[in-house]
Amino acid sequence: MAAFKNESNGTWYSMVRFDNWKGERKQKCKRGFATKREALEWEQEFLRQQAADLDMSFTAFVEVYSRDIKPRLRQSTWQTKDNIIKTKLLPYFGNKRISDIGAKDVIQWQNEMLRLKNSDGKPFSATYLKTLHNQVSTIFNHAVRFYELKNNPAAKAGSVGKKEATEMLFWTKDEFFKFIDVMMDKPISYYAFEMLYWCGIRLGELLALTAADFDFSKSTVSINKSYQRPGGEDIVTDPKTPNTNPS
């Protein structure tokens, strides 16, 4: 291990060589550490990541998880996961070694989530609590399946929350007719709600539609893409479910 001082500004940096997954010899440099100790600690953690050593911190393993999983997910899906990880998981598990986290740690975290309030000052919903638990459990499952973690402490702790809300409301046909009648003087909104109701498509799929998707001779529309705007950027992706062609 080696750390070096940048004499021009007094900070420290670490230079480490390692073999990547292709067996290629690579070099990694990280600058801007206030002390030599911090530079060496970063080097140790980086080497643990490369070796998939489960003595690494939860934060370090999340980087491994991200590298493995992010390329396989839709951008919006990853952003949802990333937000939960950064705001609800890293503040509690971040500095712990992933191999040291036990069921009791997960239970304490669950209790903290049960105490937290949302922006309206209300406790988190049962479905959101379930989502939070599923995410932390997914990370540990990844460590078990691919990196030899002995067990999933989140599974041992048991879940919190509920998979589905107690009640989901749908418009009946009569209710929809009453609603759509008042939209008659707003053509864009009228046809948008007609598409959403009768075709059962998602909002992003509606917004991604183009004239080429409609075949008026066959009275069909092709749902083959979805529009999203994560971080203010316009993105068109594949639909969440396989391509369909509703009439």
C-alpha positions as CSV (number, residue, x, y, z in Angstrom):
1,M,0.0,0.0,0.0
2,A,1.2,3.5,-0.8
3,A,0.0,7.0,-0.4
4,F,1.7,10.1,-1.7
5,K,1.5,13.8,-0.7
6,N,0.8,16.5,-3.3
7,E,3.3,19.1,-2.3
8,S,1.5,21.8,-4.3
9,N,-1.7,21.8,-2.1
10,G,-0.8,19.6,0.8
11,T,-3.4,16.9,0.0
12,W,-2.8,13.1,-0.3
13,Y,-3.5,10.7,-3.1
14,S,-3.4,6.9,-3.5
15,M,-2.1,5.0,-6.6
16,V,-3.1,1.4,-6.7
17,R,-2.6,-1.4,-9.3
18,F,-5.1,-4.2,-9.7
19,D,-6.3,-6.9,-12.1
20,N,-9.8,-6.3,-13.6
21,W,-12.3,-8.9,-14.4
22,K,-10.7,-9.5,-17.8
23,G,-7.3,-10.2,-16.1
24,E,-5.9,-7.0,-17.4
25,R,-3.5,-5.0,-15.2
26,K,-5.0,-1.6,-14.4
27,Q,-4.1,1.4,-12.3
28,K,-6.4,3.6,-10.2
29,C,-5.6,7.0,-8.8
30,K,-7.7,8.8,-6.2
31,R,-6.8,12.3,-5.1
32,G,-7.8,15.0,-2.6
33,F,-7.5,13.2,0.7
34,A,-6.8,15.4,3.7
35,T,-4.6,12.9,5.4
36,K,-2.4,9.9,4.5
37,R,-4.6,7.7,6.6
38,E,-7.7,8.5,4.6
39,A,-5.8,7.8,1.4
40,L,-4.7,4.4,2.6
41,E,-8.2,3.5,3.9
42,W,-9.6,4.3,0.5
43,E,-7.0,2.0,-1.1
44,Q,-7.9,-0.9,1.2
45,E,-11.6,-0.5,0.5
46,F,-11.0,-0.3,-3.2
47,L,-9.0,-3.5,-3.2
48,R,-11.7,-5.3,-1.1
49,Q,-14.2,-4.3,-3.8
50,Q,-12.0,-5.7,-6.6
51,A,-11.6,-8.9,-4.7
52,A,-15.2,-9.0,-3.6
53,D,-14.0,-9.3,0.0
54,L,-17.1,-9.0,2.2
55,D,-15.1,-7.2,4.9
56,M,-15.8,-4.2,2.7
57,S,-18.3,-1.6,4.0
58,F,-22.0,-1.7,3.0
59,T,-21.3,1.5,1.0
60,A,-18.5,-0.2,-0.9
61,F,-20.7,-3.2,-1.7
62,V,-23.5,-0.9,-2.9
63,E,-21.0,0.3,-5.6
64,V,-20.4,-3.3,-6.6
65,Y,-24.2,-3.9,-6.6
66,S,-24.6,-0.8,-8.8
67,R,-22.0,-1.9,-11.2
68,D,-23.6,-5.3,-11.6
69,I,-27.3,-4.2,-11.7
70,K,-27.6,-0.7,-13.1
71,P,-26.9,-1.7,-16.8
72,R,-29.8,-4.2,-16.7
73,L,-32.4,-1.7,-15.5
74,R,-34.5,1.1,-17.0
75,Q,-33.1,4.5,-16.0
76,S,-36.2,5.4,-14.0
77,T,-36.1,2.1,-12.2
78,W,-32.5,2.6,-11.2
79,Q,-33.2,6.2,-10.1
80,T,-35.9,4.9,-7.7
81,K,-33.5,2.3,-6.3
82,D,-30.7,4.8,-6.0
83,N,-32.8,7.3,-4.1
84,I,-33.8,4.7,-1.6
85,I,-30.3,3.5,-1.2
86,K,-28.8,7.0,-0.7
87,T,-31.5,8.4,1.6
88,K,-32.8,5.3,3.6
89,L,-30.0,2.7,3.6
90,L,-26.5,4.3,3.5
91,P,-27.2,6.6,6.5
92,Y,-27.8,3.5,8.6
93,F,-25.7,0.7,7.1
94,G,-23.1,2.6,5.2
95,N,-20.0,2.3,7.5
96,K,-20.8,-1.2,8.7
97,R,-18.9,-4.1,7.1
98,I,-21.5,-6.0,5.1
99,S,-20.4,-9.3,6.6
100,D,-21.1,-7.9,10.1
101,I,-24.6,-6.7,9.5
102,G,-27.0,-9.1,11.3
103,A,-30.8,-9.5,11.6
104,K,-30.8,-7.3,14.8
105,D,-29.3,-4.4,12.8
106,V,-32.0,-4.8,10.2
107,I,-34.7,-4.8,12.9
108,Q,-33.3,-1.6,14.4
109,W,-33.3,0.0,10.9
110,Q,-36.9,-1.1,10.4
111,N,-37.9,0.4,13.7
112,E,-36.3,3.7,12.6
113,M,-38.2,3.6,9.3
114,L,-41.4,3.1,11.2
115,R,-40.7,6.2,13.3
116,L,-39.8,8.4,10.4
117,K,-42.4,10.8,8.8
118,N,-42.9,11.9,5.2
119,S,-43.0,15.5,3.9
120,D,-46.6,15.8,5.2
121,G,-45.6,14.8,8.7
122,K,-47.3,11.4,8.4
123,P,-45.7,7.9,8.9
124,F,-44.5,6.1,5.8
125,S,-47.3,4.0,4.1
126,A,-47.3,0.3,4.5
127,T,-46.5,-0.2,0.8
128,Y,-43.5,2.2,1.0
129,L,-42.2,0.4,4.0
130,K,-42.4,-2.8,2.1
131,T,-40.5,-1.2,-0.8
132,L,-37.7,-0.1,1.5
133,H,-37.4,-3.6,3.0
134,N,-37.4,-5.2,-0.4
135,Q,-34.5,-3.0,-1.5
136,V,-32.3,-3.8,1.4
137,S,-33.1,-7.4,1.1
138,T,-32.3,-7.4,-2.6
139,I,-28.9,-6.0,-1.9
140,F,-28.1,-8.7,0.6
141,N,-29.6,-11.4,-1.7
142,H,-27.1,-10.2,-4.4
143,A,-24.3,-10.6,-1.9
144,V,-25.5,-14.1,-1.0
145,R,-26.0,-15.3,-4.6
146,F,-22.9,-13.9,-6.2
147,Y,-20.4,-13.0,-3.5
148,E,-20.6,-15.8,-0.9
149,L,-22.3,-13.9,1.9
150,K,-23.5,-16.6,4.3
151,N,-27.1,-15.4,4.7
152,N,-29.5,-12.5,4.1
153,P,-30.0,-10.7,7.5
154,A,-33.0,-8.9,6.0
155,A,-34.7,-12.2,5.3
156,K,-34.0,-13.4,8.8
157,A,-35.4,-10.2,10.3
158,G,-38.7,-10.5,8.4
159,S,-40.5,-7.9,6.4
160,V,-42.4,-4.8,7.3
161,G,-45.3,-3.1,5.5
162,K,-47.6,-4.6,2.9
163,K,-47.2,-5.5,-0.7
164,E,-50.4,-3.8,-1.9
165,A,-52.5,-1.0,-0.6
166,T,-55.7,-1.9,1.2
167,E,-57.8,-0.6,-1.6
168,M,-57.3,0.4,-5.2
169,L,-60.0,2.5,-6.8
170,F,-61.1,2.2,-10.5
171,W,-63.5,4.1,-12.5
172,T,-66.6,2.2,-13.7
173,K,-67.7,2.8,-17.2
174,D,-70.5,5.1,-16.1
175,E,-68.0,7.1,-13.9
176,F,-65.7,7.5,-16.9
177,F,-68.5,8.6,-19.2
178,K,-69.4,11.3,-16.6
179,F,-65.8,12.5,-16.5
180,I,-65.0,12.4,-20.2
181,D,-68.2,14.4,-21.0
182,V,-66.7,17.5,-19.3
183,M,-63.5,17.1,-21.2
184,M,-65.2,17.5,-24.6
185,D,-64.1,21.1,-25.0
186,K,-60.4,20.1,-24.5
187,P,-59.6,17.9,-27.4
188,I,-56.0,17.0,-26.4
189,S,-57.0,16.0,-22.9
190,Y,-60.1,14.2,-24.2
191,Y,-58.2,11.9,-26.5
192,A,-55.5,11.4,-24.0
193,F,-57.9,10.1,-21.4
194,E,-59.7,8.0,-24.0
195,M,-56.4,6.3,-24.8
196,L,-55.5,5.8,-21.2
197,Y,-58.9,4.3,-20.3
198,W,-59.8,2.1,-23.2
199,C,-56.3,0.9,-24.1
200,G,-55.0,0.5,-20.5
201,I,-51.7,2.0,-21.3
202,R,-49.3,3.9,-18.9
203,L,-48.8,7.6,-19.1
204,G,-45.3,7.3,-20.4
205,E,-46.5,5.0,-23.2
206,L,-49.1,7.5,-24.1
207,L,-46.6,10.4,-24.2
208,A,-44.3,8.4,-26.4
209,L,-46.9,7.7,-29.1
210,T,-46.3,9.1,-32.6
211,A,-48.4,9.2,-35.8
212,A,-46.5,6.1,-37.1
213,D,-47.9,4.0,-34.2
214,F,-51.5,4.3,-35.5
215,D,-52.8,2.0,-38.2
216,F,-56.3,3.4,-38.9
217,S,-57.0,0.8,-41.6
218,K,-56.8,-1.9,-38.9
219,S,-58.0,0.3,-36.0
220,T,-54.8,-0.6,-34.0
221,V,-52.1,1.3,-32.1
222,S,-48.7,-0.1,-31.4
223,I,-47.3,0.4,-27.9
224,N,-43.6,-0.1,-28.3
225,K,-41.9,2.7,-26.3
226,S,-42.3,4.8,-23.2
227,Y,-41.4,8.4,-22.5
228,Q,-39.7,9.5,-19.3
229,R,-38.1,12.6,-18.1
230,P,-35.7,11.7,-15.2
231,G,-33.6,14.6,-14.1
232,G,-35.2,16.9,-16.6
233,E,-33.8,14.9,-19.6
234,D,-36.2,13.6,-22.3
235,I,-35.7,9.8,-22.7
236,V,-37.6,7.3,-24.8
237,T,-37.2,3.7,-23.7
238,D,-38.8,0.3,-24.3
239,P,-42.2,-0.1,-22.5
240,K,-42.2,-1.6,-19.0
241,T,-44.1,-4.7,-20.3
242,P,-43.5,-6.5,-23.6
243,N,-44.8,-4.8,-26.8
244,T,-48.5,-4.9,-27.3
245,N,-50.9,-3.8,-30.0
246,P,-54.3,-2.9,-28.4
247,S,-57.2,-2.2,-30.7
